[in-house]
Amino acid sequence: MMSDRAPMRSLHSLNNSSVNVMILDMFKYIADPSGIPRTVVAAVRRGGPDTLQLRSEQLPPPQPTEVQVEVEVAGVAFGDLLLREGLVPGLPYPRIPGYDAVGRVAEIGRDVVGLRPGDRVAVRTESGTGGYASALNASADLTVPIPDAVSSDEAAAVILNHVTAWQMLTRVTSLVSGSPVLVHGASGGVGRALVELAQHLGLRVLGTSSSTRMSALAGRGVEAFDRDLRWERDVLRREPHGVQAVFDGMGGSTARRSLQLLAPGGTLVEYGVSGVLRRGRRSALGLLGVAASAPRLSTLALFSRGISVAGYASSLFVPAHRQWFRDDLSALLDLLATGSIAPAVEGRIPLDEAARAHELLARGVGGKVLLEPAAVG
């Protein structure tokens, strides 16, 4: 357990702002001595990785339907970069990023059943925030026990990316084994999960990526297309009758160009707008580009072609369908335990180096990047 006298450490050299935050943290503890001390990383203002600061604060006891978890590893996600850059509305600064974490239950609320102290669990945070912490309070109905055969790193890799992919494949769309599907950004975090799970379900997978990653995709059994060339023409040459689903986390012109690839009954699933960032930073040009080049749809156009467009936002879908989340994550953990899937893990980084983790993600690493609170120096 961390000492309650541990001072705040910044990810960079201390400055006047850091000292002020440190003093505020000390007064918070004096004013509210309940709960336990914890370390978090928060984005203290809108901006780049340098806005992430290590802070000490108090974590209150769990609410009746919550569990308190001592975090072993916390996941880093593309959505954390959007949050840091101020592209997630309605959240004041400081903001603690983090959709997902793995750890052990330290305490349970009085109404919690099925979980007990000592259980190793996978946690999906309530609003997609709060995971970058040495301890956290989580909704019990978004917390799932981890089988002994599954490592903590493997479990952390599937909580967000694989659940997102699985739900888009099985709950947002209705796909039959053997159907062709197109995955944009097939070398990225969710893209890799989509490829792996689509193949597990017996689907034929086509994918776009940068030219440097096409051979790796082909090695995983994916029909790969260069995202910087006329991929829609090449996809139609390969699948002249079209594909049954397109999964797009980029938005803008990618979505518009993808519509022409859908077979009758096909679905375009939009789950992100990665085009609003450039090298991990908020981009005015990217924002304008995504907005200006987005597809203009009419009900008549959709009806006449027999196609549909669906949106998937994890931060909305998961809280609205909590039992689905528990069922789906449990199923994925079982697939991990039997070796049926093997998610890529980039590795662990100390919690106080979260800025480096964000820089890694901005460079496009495909494996899951994890933060480790216990490794803080």
C-alpha positions in Angstrom: 0.0 0.0 0.0 1.4 3.4 -0.9 2.2 5.8 1.9 -0.3 8.6 2.2 2.6 11.0 2.5 3.9 10.2 -1.0 4.3 13.5 -2.9 3.0 14.0 -6.4 5.4 13.2 -9.2 5.2 14.9 -12.6 6.0 13.0 -15.8 8.3 15.9 -16.5 10.3 18.3 -14.4 8.5 20.0 -11.5 7.3 23.5 -12.3 5.1 26.0 -10.5 1.9 24.3 -11.9 3.1 20.9 -10.6 3.9 22.3 -7.2 0.4 23.9 -7.0 -1.2 20.6 -7.9 0.9 18.9 -5.3 -0.3 21.3 -2.6 -3.9 20.9 -3.7 -3.6 17.1 -3.4 -2.2 17.4 0.1 -5.2 19.6 1.2 -7.7 17.2 -0.4 -6.3 14.4 1.8 -6.4 16.6 5.0 -10.0 17.6 4.2 -11.2 14.0 3.4 -9.2 11.4 5.2 -11.6 8.6 4.2 -10.7 6.0 1.7 -7.3 4.9 0.6 -4.4 6.7 -1.0 -3.8 6.0 -4.7 -1.7 7.2 -7.6 -3.3 8.2 -10.9 -2.2 9.8 -14.1 -4.5 12.6 -15.3 -4.5 14.9 -18.3 -4.5 18.3 -16.6 -5.4 20.3 -19.7 -6.1 19.8 -23.4 -3.0 19.0 -25.3 -0.2 16.5 -26.0 1.4 13.7 -24.0 3.1 16.3 -21.8 -0.2 17.2 -20.2 -0.3 13.8 -18.4 0.8 14.1 -14.8 1.2 11.7 -12.0 -0.9 12.7 -9.0 -1.7 11.4 -5.5 -5.3 11.4 -4.3 -7.8 9.6 -2.1 -10.0 6.8 -3.4 -13.3 6.7 -1.4 -14.8 3.3 -0.3 -16.8 1.5 -3.0 -20.5 2.3 -3.4 -23.0 -0.5 -2.7 -22.9 -1.9 -6.2 -19.1 -1.3 -6.8 -15.9 -3.2 -6.2 -12.6 -1.7 -5.2 -9.8 -3.1 -7.3 -6.0 -2.9 -6.8 -4.8 -2.5 -10.4 -2.1 -4.7 -11.8 -2.2 -3.3 -15.4 -4.3 -0.7 -17.1 -4.9 -0.6 -20.9 -4.0 2.3 -23.2 -6.5 3.0 -26.0 -6.8 5.3 -28.9 -9.8 6.8 -27.2 -7.5 8.0 -24.4 -5.7 10.2 -27.0 -9.0 11.7 -28.0 -9.9 12.4 -24.4 -6.5 14.0 -23.7 -6.9 16.2 -26.8 -10.3 17.5 -25.7 -12.3 15.6 -28.3 -14.5 13.8 -25.8 -17.2 16.4 -24.8 -18.6 16.9 -21.3 -15.6 15.9 -19.2 -13.8 18.6 -17.2 -10.1 18.6 -16.6 -8.2 17.0 -14.9 -9.3 13.8 -16.7 -8.1 10.4 -15.8 -8.0 8.3 -19.0 -8.5 4.5 -19.2 -11.2 2.2 -20.4 -9.9 -1.0 -19.0 -7.9 -2.6 -16.2 -6.9 -5.9 -14.6 -6.3 -6.4 -10.9 -7.6 -8.0 -7.7 -10.7 -7.1 -5.7 -9.7 -5.5 -2.4 -13.2 -4.6 -1.2 -16.8 -5.1 -2.3 -19.9 -2.9 -1.8 -22.7 -4.3 0.4 -25.0 -5.2 -2.6 -22.3 -7.0 -4.7 -22.8 -10.8 -5.3 -20.6 -13.1 -7.3 -17.3 -11.3 -6.5 -15.2 -11.4 -3.4 -11.9 -9.9 -2.2 -8.9 -11.6 -3.7 -10.6 -12.4 -7.1 -8.5 -11.5 -10.1 -10.8 -9.5 -12.4 -11.1 -7.7 -15.7 -12.7 -4.2 -15.4 -14.4 -2.0 -17.9 -14.6 1.5 -16.5 -18.0 3.1 -16.4 -17.5 6.0 -18.8 -14.3 5.0 -20.5 -12.3 7.0 -17.9 -10.4 6.3 -14.7 -8.3 3.3 -15.6 -4.9 5.0 -15.2 -4.7 4.4 -11.5 -3.1 2.1 -8.8 -6.6 1.4 -7.5 -10.2 2.2 -8.7 -13.8 1.6 -7.9 -15.6 -0.2 -10.6 -19.2 -1.2 -11.3 -19.7 -4.8 -10.3 -21.7 -5.5 -13.4 -18.8 -4.4 -15.6 -16.3 -6.6 -13.7 -15.6 -10.2 -14.8 -13.5 -12.8 -13.0 -10.5 -14.1 -15.0 -9.8 -17.8 -15.4 -6.5 -19.0 -13.8 -5.3 -20.2 -17.3 -5.4 -16.6 -18.6 -2.5 -14.2 -17.9 -3.3 -10.6 -16.7 -1.7 -9.1 -19.8 -3.8 -11.3 -22.1 -7.0 -10.5 -20.2 -6.3 -6.8 -20.4 -5.8 -7.1 -24.2 -9.4 -8.3 -24.8 -11.4 -6.1 -22.4 -11.8 -3.2 -24.9 -10.5 -4.1 -28.4 -11.8 -7.7 -28.6 -15.1 -7.0 -26.9 -15.6 -4.1 -29.3 -14.8 -6.4 -32.3 -16.9 -9.3 -31.0 -19.9 -7.1 -30.4 -19.7 -5.5 -33.9 -19.4 -9.0 -35.4 -22.1 -10.7 -33.4 -24.5 -8.1 -32.1 -24.4 -5.2 -34.6 -24.2 -7.4 -37.7 -25.6 -10.8 -38.7 -22.9 -12.6 -40.6 -22.9 -16.1 -42.0 -19.7 -18.3 -42.0 -17.9 -17.8 -45.3 -19.1 -14.3 -45.9 -16.5 -11.7 -47.0 -15.9 -8.7 -44.7 -13.6 -5.7 -45.1 -11.7 -4.4 -42.1 -10.1 -0.9 -42.4 -7.0 -0.4 -40.3 -6.5 -4.1 -40.0 -3.1 -3.8 -38.4 -4.4 -1.5 -35.5 -5.7 -2.5 -32.1 -9.4 -3.0 -32.9 -8.5 -4.0 -36.5 -6.3 -6.9 -35.4 -9.1 -8.0 -33.0 -11.6 -7.9 -35.8 -9.4 -9.9 -38.1 -8.7 -12.6 -35.4 -12.3 -12.9 -34.3 -13.8 -12.8 -37.8 -11.5 -15.6 -38.8 -12.5 -17.5 -35.7 -16.1 -17.2 -36.8 -15.3 -18.5 -40.3 -15.5 -15.2 -42.2 -13.4 -14.3 -45.2 -11.4 -11.3 -44.2 -10.1 -8.5 -46.4 -8.2 -5.6 -44.9 -6.6 -2.3 -45.6 -3.3 -1.1 -44.1 -0.2 0.8 -44.8 2.0 -0.8 -47.5 4.6 -1.7 -44.9 2.2 -3.9 -43.0 0.5 -5.7 -45.9 2.9 -8.7 -45.9 2.2 -9.2 -42.1 -1.5 -9.2 -42.8 -1.1 -11.6 -45.6 0.8 -13.9 -43.3 -2.3 -13.9 -41.0 -4.5 -15.0 -43.9 -5.9 -11.6 -44.8 -6.4 -10.4 -48.3 -4.5 -7.1 -47.9 -5.0 -3.8 -49.8 -2.9 -0.7 -49.6 -4.9 2.1 -47.9 -3.1 4.8 -49.9 -4.1 3.4 -53.3 -7.5 2.8 -54.9 -8.4 0.0 -52.5 -12.2 0.2 -53.4 -11.4 -0.8 -57.0 -9.1 -3.6 -55.9 -11.7 -4.9 -53.4 -14.4 -5.0 -56.0 -12.1 -6.9 -58.4 -11.6 -9.5 -55.6 -15.2 -9.5 -54.5 -17.3 -8.4 -57.5 -20.6 -9.0 -55.7 -19.5 -6.9 -52.7 -18.8 -7.6 -49.1 -21.3 -8.3 -46.3 -19.8 -5.9 -43.9 -17.2 -3.1 -43.7 -15.8 -2.1 -40.3 -14.4 1.4 -40.3 -12.7 3.2 -37.5 -11.5 6.1 -39.6 -14.6 7.9 -40.8 -14.7 10.6 -43.5 -13.8 9.6 -47.0 -13.1 6.0 -46.0 -16.7 5.6 -45.0 -18.0 7.2 -48.1 -15.8 5.1 -50.4 -16.8 2.0 -48.4 -20.5 2.2 -49.2 -20.0 1.2 -52.8 -18.5 -2.1 -51.7 -21.5 -3.4 -49.8 -23.5 -6.3 -51.2 -27.3 -6.3 -50.8 -28.0 -6.8 -47.2 -24.5 -5.5 -46.3 -23.7 -3.2 -43.4 -21.2 -0.4 -43.0 -20.2 -0.3 -39.3 -18.7 3.0 -38.1 -16.9 2.8 -34.8 -14.4 5.6 -34.7 -12.9 8.8 -36.3 -9.2 8.2 -36.1 -8.8 10.7 -39.0 -9.2 13.6 -36.6 -5.7 13.0 -35.2 -2.4 13.4 -37.0 0.5 11.6 -35.3 -1.6 11.4 -32.1 -2.4 15.1 -32.0 -5.6 17.0 -32.6 -5.7 18.2 -36.2 -7.9 21.0 -37.5 -7.3 19.7 -41.0 -8.2 16.2 -39.9 -11.4 17.4 -38.2 -12.4 19.4 -41.3 -11.5 16.5 -43.6 -13.6 14.0 -41.7 -16.6 16.3 -41.6 -16.4 17.4 -45.2 -15.8 14.0 -46.7 -18.4 12.0 -44.7 -21.0 10.2 -46.7 -24.3 11.9 -47.4 -27.0 9.3 -47.0 -30.6 9.2 -47.8 -33.1 6.6 -46.8 -34.0 6.1 -50.5 -30.4 5.3 -51.3 -30.1 2.8 -48.5 -33.5 1.2 -49.4 -32.8 1.0 -53.1 -29.5 -0.9 -52.5 -30.7 -2.9 -49.5 -27.8 -1.8 -47.4 -27.5 -0.3 -43.9 -25.2 1.8 -41.8 -24.7 1.2 -38.1 -22.7 3.0 -35.4 -20.9 1.4 -32.5 -19.6 3.5 -29.6 -18.2 1.4 -26.8 -18.8 4.1 -24.2 -22.5 4.0 -25.0 -23.1 0.4 -26.1 -21.4 -1.3 -23.1 -23.2 0.6 -20.3 -26.5 0.2 -22.1 -26.1 -3.6 -22.4 -24.2 -4.7 -19.3 -25.2 -8.4 -19.4 -24.1 -8.6 -23.0 -20.7 -7.1 -21.9 -20.3 -9.7 -19.2 -21.4 -12.5 -21.4 -19.1 -11.4 -24.3 -16.0 -10.8 -22.1 -16.5 -14.1 -20.4 -16.7 -15.9 -23.7 -13.5 -14.2 -24.9 -11.7 -15.1 -21.7 -12.7 -18.7 -22.3 -11.3 -18.5 -25.8 -8.1 -17.2 -24.3 -8.0 -20.1 -21.8 -8.3 -22.7 -24.6 -5.8 -21.0 -26.8 -8.4 -20.3 -29.5 -7.3 -16.6 -29.7 -4.0 -15.0 -29.0 -4.2 -11.1 -28.8 -1.0 -9.2 -29.4 0.5 -7.4 -26.4 3.1 -4.7 -26.9 4.3 -4.8 -23.3 4.1 -3.1 -19.9 5.2 0.5 -19.2 5.4 2.1 -15.8 2.3 4.2 -15.0 4.4 7.3 -14.6 5.6 6.9 -18.2 2.0 7.2 -19.6 3.2 9.9 -22.0 5.6 7.4 -23.6 2.7 5.0 -23.9 0.6 7.6 -25.8 3.5 8.3 -28.1 3.8 4.6 -28.9 0.1 4.4 -29.7 0.4 7.4 -31.9 3.1 5.7 -33.9 0.6 2.9 -34.7 1.7 -0.1 -32.6 -0.7 -3.0 -33.1 -0.3 -4.8 -29.8 -2.0 -3.7 -26.6 0.1 -1.2 -24.6 -0.3 -1.6 -20.8 0.5 0.6 -17.8 1.8 -0.9 -14.6 1.3 1.1 -11.4 3.6 -1.1 -9.4 6.5 -0.2 -11.7 6.4 3.5 -10.8 9.9 4.5 -9.7 
